[in-house]
């Protein structure tokens, strides 16, 4: 991290940590010049020392590097950041990486100390993306632009229909893409630039901004045999996302949880699929926001949600199989469309 920003980040983080836990963090002279800082954390009569790796925001591409950097001594390291998206927090926990967000959210699990806080709003000091592109409406717009490159030169009304958003949003959002260097005119044709960056950012914010607004409820199959034979279910009026969608796309992941996108009511799906409400169930139903016209030119199995959504859902997983499947989907479906 930029060394001039570290004192400010550590100061804010230490203050919020103290307010939430009653604990104390004291900076000390670091025995490792490669560490951004060295601190002593005291909770009650327990004291523990950590090397600090400080970052502004944790992205999914940072995780493998952090795991490698901390190595076998991960219990001696504490990752401090202004902002850590929810999916990355789950990955860090799964890899036993201790982290502390500036707002006070943290996962610290070492000998005699265990703290897990995950309900504090992100600190205002976070450097956020600005503009409408990263709002829920903007993410819907971006999802269709990333899914079908031909939409970039389509009439505004067609783009709005595909994304399920108001027509008046299209012009300003296209202009914002241009102003941020994401649209370039080559040989009189507009092309989307930095797809990798847009896909990465969309994936992170999908889980934070858009997906929570779409949830309809959790359910479970009435009978175990239904789950085993899920591919035989009538797919009238809904789309498979998540693990079942991935299985349909690349046949590499046997689904244990089931994600459904639909414009139907949950009562209609309960009758159609013979499922029952269950807060702990392994079926999640979400509102379908895109128009079915988006998938007309896609060579994907019938009843499969847009590959970008399935990719994003798998990237939030904590196991390598999900990540490998996500990479296959990205390589097979998110480029060249």
N, C-alpha and C positions, 0 to 999 in steps of 0.2 A: 504493500500500500504506500501511497504518497506519505513520506515521513512527516510532512508539515500537517497532515490531517490526523495523524495518530493520536497526539495529545488530546485533541478535541473529542475524538471518538471514545477514547478510554475514559476521559473525564465524565462524559455523559453516561456511558455504560456503568461505570463504578457508582455514580449517583443513583441511577435507577435500580441497580442490583441491591444496594443498601436499603432503599425504601421498601422494596418488595420482600426481602428476606431477612433484614436485620443483620445481615452479614457484612463483613468488611473486606475490601480489596485494597491491598497496598502494593505499589510498584517498588521493585527492587532492581539492583544492578544485575543485568543478565549475564550469566556465564556463557551464553551462546550468542555470538554476534549476528547469527543468521536470523534469530528470533526478533520480531517487532518489539517485544517487551517481555518482561518477566514479572509475575505478580504473585502475591501471597493472598490466598482467600481464607478467611476465618469465619467459621460458623459455630457459635457456641464455644466449646472447648476443642473443636477440631480445626486443624490448619493444614492447608495443602498448597503447594507451589506449582505454577504452570508457566511454560513458555507460551507466548501469545503470537498467533498469526492473525493479523488484522486486515480486513477487507471491507470495501464499501458495500458490495452486494454479492451474494453467493449465487452463482448460476450453475446449471447442471454440468457444464463443462469444467467447472472448478473441482468437482467432487473427486474424480480419480486422482488428480494432482495432489489434493489435500491428503487423501488416504495414503498415497505413496510418500509424501513428505513426512507425515507423522509416523509412518512405519510401525514397528513393533512397540514403540514407546508412545502410543497415542494417549495413554493415560497421563502423560506429562505435558500434553499440549491442550490449549484452549483456543478455539476459533472464535474471534470476536468480529462482529459485522454490524453494519447499520441495518441491514435488511437481509433476511433469509426466507425465500418463498417456502410455503408449506411443504411442497413435494421434496425440496432439498433438505428440510429439517428431518423428514422421515428417512431419507437416505443417510444422513449423517448419524441419526440414532441407530439405524440398522448396522452401520459400520463402526459403532461404538466411538464416534467422534464427539467430544465434548464441545458444545457451542454456547455462545452468549450473545444475544441480540441487544442492540442499544436500548430498545424499549424495555428490556428486562426479561423477555422470553429466553429460556435457557434449558439446556439438558447437560447436567454435570453428574457423572456417575463414576466415582472413584472410591477408593477405600475409605469407609466411614462417612462419606458425603454423597448424598443423592438429592438432586434438586431437578424438578421438571416443571416449568412454567410455560404455558402456551396460549394464554388468553389476553395478552396485553396488546393494545393497538400499536401499530408501527409508529415509531418516533417521527415527529415532524422533520427531524434533521435528515431523514432519508432523501437521497437524490432520486426523484421520481421522473418517469417519462411524462411529458406534458402533452396536452392536446387531446383531441377526441379519439385518436386512433387506439388508445389504450383503455378506453371506456368499454362497457359491455357492448354498446352499439358498434363501436369501432372494431372490437374483436370479431363480431359477427361479419362485418364488412371484410376485414382482413382474411378471415377464414375462407371466404369464397374466392377472393383474389388469389390466395395461395393455392387453392384447390383447382382452379381453372384459369390458366393464363390468358385464354381467349376473352375472358370477361373484361380485360383491361381496355379493349377497344369496342366493347359492347355498349349499347344505349344505356343511359343511366337507369331507366325503368327496369331493364333486364337485370342489372346488378342488384338493384333494390329488392326485386322479387326473389332473386336467388338467396340473398342474405336475410330476408325477412325483416327489413328495416325501411323507414320512411324514405321516400325519394329525395327529399331535401338534404339528406345526409351525404349523398354520394359526391357531389361537387366539392364540398369542403374537405372531405376525407381524401379524395384523389389529389387535391391541392396540397394537403399536408404531406402525403407521400412524396410528392415532387419536391417540396421545400426541404424535406429531410434526406433527399438524395436517393430515394427508393425507386423512382421512375426515371428512366433515361430514354431519350429518343435516339434510336439507331436506324439509319437509313429510312427515316420518316415513319418508323414504327416505334410505339411505346413499349418498353420492356421493363419488367420488375427486376430490380437489382437487390443484391444482398439477401437472397432468399434464405440462406442459412441463418443469418442474424434475425430476420423477421420470424422465421419458424421457431427459433429458440426463445425469442421474447414472447411470442404468442403462446407457446406452450406453458411458460411460467405463469403468465397472467391469466390464462384460461382457468387455472385452478383457483386463483385468488379472486378474480373479478367476475367472470362469466358463469362458470359452472355452478357455483352456489346459488345463483339466481334461477337456475333451470330445474332444480330438484323437485320432484313430485312426491317421492316417498320410497320406502324400502319394503320389500316383499320377499316371499320365499315360495318355492314350488310346493304344491300340496302333497305330491308324492315324489319319492326319490327317483323313480323311473322316468319322470318328466325331465329331470335334470340330465340324466344320462342320454336321453333322446331329444335334446333341445333342438337339434337341427331339423327334426321332423315337425316342429311346431309351425302352424300357419303364420306367415310373416306379413299378413295383411295389416297395413297401417302402422307399422313400427320398424325401427332399424336397430340392429345389434351394434353396440359400441364396445369399448374395453376389450376384455379377454375373448368373448365369443366373436366379436368383430375381427379381432386379430387372427383367430383360428380360421375364419372364413377367408381372410386375405392371404395368409402365408402358411397355414397349416403347420404351425410350429409351437403352439401353446394350447394345452388343454385347459379350458376355462373352469375356474373354481368360483369366481364371482361373475355376475351377469349384469351388463349395463344395457339399458333399453332407452331409445329416444323415440318419442311419439307425440303426435298432436291429438291423440285420443285422450279421453278421460281415463283416470285410473280404474274407475268402475267398469269401463268397457274392456280394459285389458284384463282385469280380474276374471271376467266372464270368458274372455277369449282364450286366455292362457292357463286358466285354472290355477291362479296364484292367490296367496292370502297375505294381508298386511302383516308385517313383522319388523319392528324397529331394529332387530339384529339380523335380519334376513340377508341373503347373498344376492338379491336382485335389487338394483337401483333403477328407478324410472325417472327420466329427465324429459323436459319439454323439448320437442324438436323445433328449432328456430329456422332452419334453412328450408328452402322450397325444394321439392323433389326434382325440379328441373336441373338443379346443380349436378345431379348424379347421372343425367341422361347420357353424357358422352364419356363416362367413366367405365373402364373394363373391370368391374368388380362384381362379386356375387350379389344377387338380388337380396335386399334386406340388410345391406351393410352400410353403416354410417360413413360419412366422409373420412377417408384415411387420416387426414390431419388430426381429427378429433381422437381417433383410436390411437394414433401415435402419441398424442399428448397424455392420454390416460395411462398408457403403458409406461411412459417416462416418469410418472409419479410413483411407480412401483418400487419396491426395495430389493428385488431379486434380479440377478444377472440374466435370467431367462427372459424376463419382461423387457429388459433393456436390449437384449439381442434381437428380440422380436420387433421392438420399436425401430431398431436400425434397419431391419429388413423392409419394414413398411416404408420408412423414409426413402430408402434407396429405390424401391420398386414403384412407389406411388406419388411421392411428393416432389419429384424432379421430372421435368419434361412435360408436365401437364399443361 
